[in-house]
Amino acid sequence: MRYFWLFAAISLGLIITYLSIKDGFNKWSFYYVFVGVSLGMYLMKTFMMKRMEKHLKYLAEVKKQEINQPQKK
């Protein structure tokens, strides 16, 4: 899904730029918002995936420490 947003941002950017050159920038300039949203979604997805990987590593370390330490009564 992450690459979908990157593909969407690149595709929309190219199409909107072409149409802006063909028909005039004033007519198509608003549609660059969709390029920004798609690029933002790609960046957010990438950030969240890296954050989740770090969190899962942390949870694995905590679980390993709990197993290695004897339980106190």
Contacts in CASP RR format, 6 or more apart in sequence:
PFRMAT RR
TARGET T0000
AUTHOR 0000-0000-0000
METHOD contacts of the structure
MODEL  1
MRYFWLFAAISLGLIITYLSIKDGFNKWSFYYVFVGVSLGMYLMKTFMMK
RMEKHLKYLAEVKKQEINQPQKK
1 45 0 8 1.000
2 42 0 8 1.000
2 45 0 8 1.000
2 46 0 8 1.000
2 49 0 8 1.000
5 38 0 8 1.000
5 39 0 8 1.000
5 40 0 8 1.000
5 41 0 8 1.000
5 42 0 8 1.000
5 45 0 8 1.000
6 38 0 8 1.000
6 39 0 8 1.000
6 42 0 8 1.000
8 38 0 8 1.000
9 35 0 8 1.000
9 36 0 8 1.000
9 38 0 8 1.000
9 39 0 8 1.000
9 40 0 8 1.000
9 42 0 8 1.000
12 31 0 8 1.000
12 34 0 8 1.000
12 35 0 8 1.000
12 38 0 8 1.000
13 32 0 8 1.000
13 35 0 8 1.000
16 28 0 8 1.000
16 31 0 8 1.000
16 32 0 8 1.000
16 34 0 8 1.000
16 35 0 8 1.000
19 27 0 8 1.000
19 28 0 8 1.000
20 27 0 8 1.000
20 28 0 8 1.000
20 29 0 8 1.000
END
